[in-house]
Amino acid sequence: MDRLRILAVDDNIINLATIEQELKTKYEVITVNSGTRAIRFLNKDKVDLILLDVQMALMDGIETLREIRTMENGATIPVIMLTSKKDKETVIEGTKLGILDYIVKPFDSQDLHHRIERALKKVGALPVEDKELYDAVKEVQNLMKAGDNRNAVLKIEEILSLRVDEEIFGRMQNARTRLKANDMETAERLVERVLKMLERTVVTEETTKFPISAGEMNARLLYVLNDLENFKVRDASQKLEDLMKFNIPAVICDACLAAQERLEEFDDGAAEELIQHALDDMKNNLI
């Protein structure tokens, strides 16, 4: 697999050498010492991300970025600006031109790698691992439990900036809306749903589940159907919750999650169909 390419633009050759040394084991690094040369390079080749210094002679970083944004190979490319000071006006101007982040020099090696990875994940050049996403959603849950709704919303917005599964994105977006409206119960339930979805592929101390036999799983689903037939919606929902604490197949987990959502919408019939379909698949050895 080809390594991702990063174009580093800085008129200080020592800075360029430092950047190349820091990144060369993980990325293919192309270094140029002026905005003009960066533009010349992008006229004929592509990169996955640009590290662009602000304070450069002749053509500074903002001028360079304006030109880059008019080019076919630079219109949407993620850019991280490098600056030797926290220049608010420069950051605002860079934001208008679509920078994803900025780093104040001298930079820390770990911070440099973290910000590059985050930028590449935002544009889908690097995948967001399920464990990383699980930890981020878990942080949202912890912030909500602590009553820190402001930072919970900010963390959700950070998650939404990543390229994640459509169903997870929709639930987290809804959780943000509910949280802003102080509907804590719904927001907490949505976040809990996302965690359960991610637990199917993420193994942590908290998500280690007990085994369950096919016979017991079948029996528990039949009990759910019985509750639904007798209009015991709350009991049925609790039984689905209990079942998902076991190590059950992903398709059964999906059916349970979907059934719970239908029950929350008072659509008992749809929930019953989902559970019956899961039972039929088990009976026909499809699971």
Backbone hydrogen bonds, N-H to C=O, Kabsch-Sander energy under -0.5 kcal/mol:
donor,donor_aa,acceptor,acceptor_aa,energy
6,I,28,E,-2.8
7,L,49,L,-2.6
8,A,6,I,-0.6
8,A,30,I,-3.1
9,V,7,L,-0.5
9,V,51,L,-3.2
10,D,8,A,-0.5
10,D,32,V,-1.9
13,I,11,D,-0.7
16,L,12,N,-2.0
17,A,13,I,-2.2
18,T,14,I,-2.2
19,I,15,N,-2.5
20,E,16,L,-2.6
21,Q,17,A,-2.2
22,E,18,T,-2.2
23,L,19,I,-2.0
24,K,20,E,-2.1
26,K,23,L,-1.7
27,Y,23,L,-2.7
28,E,4,L,-2.6
29,V,27,Y,-0.7
30,I,6,I,-3.0
30,I,28,E,-0.5
32,V,8,A,-2.4
38,A,34,S,-1.7
39,I,35,G,-2.3
40,R,36,T,-2.2
41,F,37,R,-2.3
42,L,38,A,-2.4
43,N,39,I,-1.2
44,K,41,F,-1.5
45,D,41,F,-1.6
48,D,5,R,-2.6
49,L,5,R,-1.2
50,I,78,P,-2.2
51,L,7,L,-2.7
52,L,50,I,-0.6
52,L,80,I,-2.7
53,D,9,V,-2.6
53,D,51,L,-0.5
54,V,82,L,-2.6
56,M,54,V,-1.4
59,M,57,A,-3.0
60,D,58,L,-0.5
61,G,54,V,-2.8
64,T,60,D,-2.5
65,L,61,G,-2.6
66,R,62,I,-2.4
67,E,63,E,-1.8
68,I,64,T,-2.5
69,R,65,L,-2.3
70,T,67,E,-1.3
71,M,68,I,-1.7
74,G,71,M,-1.1
75,A,71,M,-1.3
80,I,50,I,-2.8
81,M,101,D,-2.1
82,L,52,L,-2.9
83,T,103,I,-2.5
87,D,85,K,-1.7
88,K,86,K,-0.9
91,V,87,D,-2.3
92,I,88,K,-2.4
93,E,89,E,-2.5
94,G,90,T,-2.9
95,T,91,V,-2.4
96,K,92,I,-1.8
97,L,93,E,-1.0
98,G,95,T,-1.6
99,I,94,G,-2.0
100,L,79,V,-2.5
101,D,79,V,-1.0
103,I,81,M,-3.0
105,K,83,T,-3.5
112,L,108,D,-2.5
113,H,109,S,-2.2
114,H,110,Q,-2.4
115,R,111,D,-2.5
116,I,112,L,-2.1
117,E,113,H,-2.6
118,R,114,H,-2.4
119,A,115,R,-2.2
120,L,116,I,-2.5
121,K,117,E,-2.1
122,K,118,R,-1.8
123,V,119,A,-1.2
124,G,121,K,-0.9
125,A,120,L,-2.1
126,L,120,L,-1.4
129,E,127,P,-0.7
133,L,129,E,-2.3
134,Y,130,D,-3.0
135,D,131,K,-2.4
136,A,132,E,-1.8
137,V,133,L,-2.5
138,K,134,Y,-2.6
139,E,135,D,-1.8
140,V,136,A,-1.6
141,Q,137,V,-2.2
142,N,138,K,-2.4
143,L,139,E,-2.5
144,M,140,V,-2.3
145,K,141,Q,-2.3
146,A,142,N,-1.7
147,G,144,M,-1.3
148,D,143,L,-2.5
149,N,147,G,-1.4
152,A,148,D,-1.6
153,V,149,N,-2.5
154,L,150,R,-1.9
155,K,151,N,-2.3
156,I,152,A,-2.2
157,E,153,V,-2.4
158,E,154,L,-1.7
159,I,155,K,-2.0
160,L,156,I,-2.6
161,S,157,E,-0.9
162,L,159,I,-1.5
163,R,121,K,-0.9
164,V,162,L,-1.1
169,F,165,D,-2.9
170,G,166,E,-2.4
171,R,167,E,-1.9
172,M,168,I,-2.5
173,Q,169,F,-2.5
174,N,170,G,-2.1
175,A,171,R,-2.5
176,R,172,M,-2.1
177,T,173,Q,-1.9
178,R,174,N,-2.6
179,L,175,A,-2.5
180,K,176,R,-2.4
181,A,177,T,-1.2
182,N,179,L,-1.6
183,D,178,R,-3.1
184,M,182,N,-1.5
187,A,183,D,-2.1
188,E,184,M,-2.9
189,R,185,E,-1.8
190,L,186,T,-2.4
191,V,187,A,-2.2
192,E,188,E,-2.3
193,R,189,R,-1.9
194,V,190,L,-2.0
195,L,191,V,-2.2
196,K,192,E,-2.0
197,M,193,R,-2.2
198,L,194,V,-2.3
199,E,195,L,-1.9
200,R,196,K,-0.5
200,R,197,M,-0.8
201,T,198,L,-1.7
202,V,198,L,-1.5
204,T,202,V,-0.6
208,T,204,T,-0.7
208,T,205,E,-0.5
210,F,245,K,-0.8
217,M,213,S,-2.4
218,N,214,A,-2.4
219,A,215,G,-2.2
220,R,216,E,-2.6
221,L,217,M,-2.0
222,L,218,N,-2.0
223,Y,219,A,-2.0
224,V,220,R,-1.7
225,L,221,L,-2.2
226,N,222,L,-2.3
227,D,223,Y,-2.1
228,L,224,V,-2.3
229,E,225,L,-2.5
230,N,226,N,-1.2
231,F,228,L,-1.6
232,K,227,D,-3.4
233,V,231,F,-1.3
236,A,232,K,-2.3
237,S,233,V,-2.6
238,Q,234,R,-2.1
239,K,235,D,-2.2
240,L,236,A,-2.1
241,E,237,S,-2.1
242,D,238,Q,-2.5
243,L,239,K,-2.2
244,M,240,L,-1.9
245,K,242,D,-1.3
246,F,243,L,-1.8
247,N,210,F,-3.1
248,I,246,F,-1.7
253,C,249,P,-2.4
254,D,250,A,-2.7
255,A,251,V,-2.0
256,C,252,I,-2.5
257,L,253,C,-2.6
258,A,254,D,-2.8
259,A,255,A,-2.5
260,Q,256,C,-2.4
261,E,257,L,-2.0
262,R,258,A,-2.1
263,L,259,A,-2.2
264,E,260,Q,-2.1
265,E,261,E,-1.0
266,F,263,L,-1.7
267,D,262,R,-3.1
268,D,266,F,-0.9
271,A,267,D,-1.8
272,E,268,D,-2.5
273,E,269,G,-2.1
274,L,270,A,-2.0
275,I,271,A,-2.1
276,Q,272,E,-2.6
277,H,273,E,-2.5
278,A,274,L,-1.9
279,L,275,I,-2.2
280,D,276,Q,-2.4
281,D,277,H,-2.2
282,M,278,A,-1.9
283,K,279,L,-2.5
284,N,280,D,-2.2
285,N,282,M,-1.5
286,L,281,D,-3.3
287,I,281,D,-0.7
